[in-house]
Amino acid sequence: MTLTSIESRASALAERIRSLRLQRGWTLEQMSKNSGVAISTLSKIENGLSSPTYDVLLRLAHGFQLDVAELFAPAQEHMGAGRRTIERKGNGEKHETPLYDHLVLCSQLANKRIMPFISKIKAHDVEVNEGWSSHAGEEFVYVLSGTIELHTEFYQPTVLEPGDCFYIDSRMKHRVINHGPEQATVLWISTRPDHLK
């Protein structure tokens, strides 16, 4: 992916978040109160100066009362019996952070109970306090390629290889780093939190 396309996607996310806020007639202060995200962080996101982590995306979605996927594009289908969506290979909503490149899948459906995405694990070395995530819900991760190392708040780091998987309570602090020389890719599924702490 070129720098221009990365900047374009970051700009689209920034514009979408700003648009959602303005549609509601909210100031940054009101949005901060509803989402629990600091005003300074919101300002950086809306101005394309910062890429939100998954935790921040969850808080923004909760504040807007939307699915995380709806932060990238409006949902085309809503809750109902017999609903379906198909995501073709190579499609999806891309979201990049310092540690991960996420490809959000099947974002067209609103009110999903799970959030599926494919993630490339970029970081090999992280500082002791860097990259931790903690939020309501549960997560399942299946290693597709490469080798990863799972770090959690209450357990020793664990190395996982293709075909290995883990399931965690997302309230426990966690992070995943690349443990090998090759690119590491995983299927990552998070449940939709009913509420955020």
C-alpha positions as CSV (number, residue, x, y, z in Angstrom):
1,M,0.0,0.0,0.0
2,T,1.4,3.4,-0.9
3,L,1.8,6.3,1.5
4,T,-0.9,8.2,-0.6
5,S,-3.5,5.4,-0.1
6,I,-2.7,5.2,3.6
7,E,-3.1,8.9,4.0
8,S,-6.4,8.8,1.9
9,R,-7.9,6.1,4.2
10,A,-6.8,8.0,7.3
11,S,-8.4,11.1,5.9
12,A,-11.6,9.2,5.1
13,L,-11.8,7.9,8.7
14,A,-11.1,11.4,10.1
15,E,-13.8,12.9,7.9
16,R,-16.3,10.2,8.7
17,I,-15.8,10.7,12.5
18,R,-16.1,14.5,12.1
19,S,-19.2,14.1,10.0
20,L,-20.8,11.8,12.6
21,R,-20.1,14.3,15.3
22,L,-21.4,17.3,13.4
23,Q,-24.6,15.3,12.3
24,R,-25.4,15.1,16.0
25,G,-24.6,18.8,16.6
26,W,-21.9,17.8,19.1
27,T,-18.8,19.8,20.1
28,L,-15.6,18.0,20.7
29,E,-16.3,18.4,24.4
30,Q,-19.7,16.7,24.0
31,M,-18.2,13.9,22.0
32,S,-15.5,13.4,24.6
33,K,-18.2,13.1,27.3
34,N,-20.2,10.6,25.3
35,S,-17.2,8.4,24.3
36,G,-14.7,8.8,27.1
37,V,-12.0,9.8,24.6
38,A,-10.0,12.9,25.5
39,I,-10.7,16.1,23.6
40,S,-7.0,16.3,22.5
41,T,-7.1,12.8,21.1
42,L,-10.4,13.5,19.3
43,S,-8.9,16.6,17.7
44,K,-5.9,14.7,16.5
45,I,-8.0,12.0,15.0
46,E,-10.4,14.4,13.2
47,N,-7.4,16.3,11.8
48,G,-5.7,13.1,10.6
49,L,-2.8,13.5,13.0
50,S,-3.4,10.3,14.9
51,S,-4.7,6.8,14.0
52,P,-7.1,5.5,16.7
53,T,-6.3,2.2,18.4
54,Y,-9.0,-0.5,18.5
55,D,-9.9,0.5,22.1
56,V,-10.5,4.1,21.0
57,L,-12.5,3.0,18.0
58,L,-14.7,0.9,20.4
59,R,-15.2,4.0,22.6
60,L,-16.1,6.2,19.6
61,A,-18.5,3.6,18.3
62,H,-20.1,3.3,21.8
63,G,-20.4,7.1,22.0
64,F,-22.1,7.3,18.6
65,Q,-24.2,4.1,19.4
66,L,-22.8,2.5,16.2
67,D,-20.9,-0.6,15.2
68,V,-17.1,-0.1,14.9
69,A,-17.4,-0.9,11.2
70,E,-19.9,2.0,10.8
71,L,-17.1,4.4,11.7
72,F,-15.5,3.6,8.3
73,A,-18.7,3.5,6.2
74,P,-22.5,3.7,6.7
75,A,-24.1,0.3,7.2
76,Q,-26.2,-0.7,4.2
77,E,-28.2,-3.4,6.0
78,H,-29.8,-3.5,9.5
79,M,-30.9,-6.1,12.0
80,G,-33.4,-8.5,10.6
81,A,-34.1,-12.2,10.0
82,G,-32.2,-13.8,7.1
83,R,-29.7,-11.1,6.7
84,R,-26.4,-11.8,4.9
85,T,-23.3,-10.1,3.5
86,I,-20.4,-11.3,1.5
87,E,-16.9,-9.9,1.5
88,R,-14.8,-10.8,-1.6
89,K,-11.0,-11.5,-1.3
90,G,-9.0,-8.3,-1.0
91,N,-12.0,-6.2,0.1
92,G,-12.7,-4.8,3.5
93,E,-12.1,-1.6,5.4
94,K,-8.4,-1.0,6.2
95,H,-7.3,0.5,9.5
96,E,-3.7,0.9,10.4
97,T,-2.1,1.4,13.8
98,P,1.5,1.3,15.0
99,L,1.2,-2.4,16.0
100,Y,-1.3,-3.8,13.5
101,D,-2.8,-3.4,10.0
102,H,-6.5,-4.4,10.4
103,L,-8.8,-5.3,7.5
104,V,-12.3,-5.1,8.9
105,L,-14.6,-7.6,7.2
106,C,-18.3,-7.6,6.4
107,S,-18.7,-4.1,7.6
108,Q,-22.0,-3.7,5.6
109,L,-24.1,-5.2,8.4
110,A,-25.1,-3.1,11.4
111,N,-25.7,-4.5,14.9
112,K,-23.4,-7.4,14.5
113,R,-22.5,-9.4,17.7
114,I,-19.0,-10.1,16.4
115,M,-16.4,-8.0,14.6
116,P,-14.2,-10.1,12.2
117,F,-11.0,-8.8,10.7
118,I,-7.7,-10.0,9.3
119,S,-4.7,-8.4,11.0
120,K,-1.1,-8.2,10.1
121,I,1.0,-8.1,13.2
122,K,3.7,-5.5,12.5
123,A,5.5,-4.8,15.8
124,H,8.5,-7.1,16.7
125,D,9.7,-5.2,19.7
126,V,7.6,-3.0,22.0
127,E,8.3,-1.1,25.2
128,V,7.1,-2.6,28.4
129,N,4.0,-0.2,28.6
130,E,3.4,0.0,24.8
131,G,0.5,-1.4,22.9
132,W,-1.7,-2.8,25.7
133,S,-5.4,-3.1,25.0
134,S,-8.2,-3.6,27.5
135,H,-12.0,-3.3,26.8
136,A,-15.3,-5.1,27.4
137,G,-16.0,-8.2,25.3
138,E,-14.1,-11.3,24.3
139,E,-11.6,-12.1,21.5
140,F,-10.7,-15.1,19.4
141,V,-7.5,-15.1,17.3
142,Y,-6.4,-17.8,14.8
143,V,-2.8,-17.7,13.4
144,L,-2.9,-17.9,9.6
145,S,0.8,-17.3,8.8
146,G,4.0,-16.4,10.6
147,T,4.6,-16.6,14.4
148,I,3.1,-14.4,17.0
149,E,3.6,-13.9,20.7
150,L,0.6,-13.2,23.0
151,H,1.1,-11.0,26.0
152,T,-1.6,-10.9,28.7
153,E,-1.9,-9.3,32.1
154,F,-2.1,-12.5,34.1
155,Y,-0.1,-15.0,32.1
156,Q,3.4,-15.5,30.7
157,P,3.9,-14.6,27.0
158,T,3.0,-17.5,24.7
159,V,4.3,-18.1,21.2
160,L,1.7,-19.3,18.6
161,E,2.3,-20.6,15.1
162,P,0.0,-21.2,12.1
163,G,-3.0,-23.3,13.2
164,D,-2.7,-22.2,16.8
165,C,-5.3,-20.0,18.3
166,F,-6.3,-18.2,21.5
167,Y,-9.5,-17.0,23.2
168,I,-9.4,-14.3,25.9
169,D,-11.6,-12.1,28.1
170,S,-10.8,-8.7,26.5
171,R,-11.0,-6.9,29.9
172,M,-7.6,-8.5,30.7
173,K,-4.8,-6.3,29.3
174,H,-3.4,-7.9,26.2
175,R,-1.3,-7.3,23.1
176,V,0.1,-9.4,20.2
177,I,3.6,-9.0,18.6
178,N,5.3,-10.6,15.7
179,H,7.7,-13.2,17.0
180,G,9.3,-14.3,13.7
181,P,11.2,-13.0,10.7
182,E,8.2,-13.3,8.3
183,Q,5.0,-11.4,8.2
184,A,2.4,-12.7,10.7
185,T,-1.2,-12.7,9.8
186,V,-4.2,-13.7,11.9
187,L,-8.0,-14.0,11.8
188,W,-9.2,-11.8,14.7
189,I,-12.7,-11.9,16.0
190,S,-14.0,-9.6,18.7
191,T,-17.4,-9.8,20.3
192,R,-19.4,-6.6,20.5
193,P,-19.2,-5.2,24.0
194,D,-22.6,-4.4,25.5
195,H,-21.0,-1.6,27.5
196,L,-17.6,-0.1,27.9
197,K,-15.9,0.4,31.2
